[in-house]
Amino acid sequence: MPEASPLVAILMGSDSDLPTMAECARVLEDYRVPYDIRVLSAHRSPAEAATYARDAALRGLRVIIAGAGGAAHLAGAMAAYTTLPVIGVPLDSSPLGGFDALLATVQMPPGVPVATVAIGRGGAENAAILAAQMLSLKSRALRQRLERFKAELAQSVEGKNIRLQRKLFPDLAE
């Protein structure tokens, strides 16, 4: 979304993480939240990652979403260098199915918080929604879009319940 200054950074440790982290971009686009997306590595390009985190607020970013698998240090590295909220997305890119990334992301030392979401695509989607919720504290329009989303979720569940009841109890259907 290059037309507006990005408010959210979507970072990933490798370009192989894009299929999962693209879910963040899709959700942010749905909410019309401008973002920056890039590959940074806490291990392979630590100086660049540190500079990105240090300068993030000066560039107008308000939330950082960092996805990584395996040792999953990217979110923690970002949190070490910024006071912006950081959301970690554990990716299932290792033989352990993302459990290692989940533990690495959630086990941050006191003073270096990283909000951690679920492993994989669902986590990437929730990370973007959480970022939008944080930004909605200062944006009524964004808050209203989120409220519509929550209402649509509730309607979807009600529709599923009605279909289930009709399937299980066809004689009781109106």
Secondary structure, 3 states (H helix, E strand, C coil): CCCCCCCEEEEECCHHHHHHHHHHHHHHHHCCCCEEEEECCCCCCHHHHHHHHHHCCCCCCCEEEEEECCCCCHHHHHHHHCCCCEEEEECCCCCCCCHHHHHHHHCCCCCCCCEECCCCHHHHHHHHHHHHHHHHHHCHHHHHHHHHHHHHHHHHHHHHHHHHHHHHCHHHCC
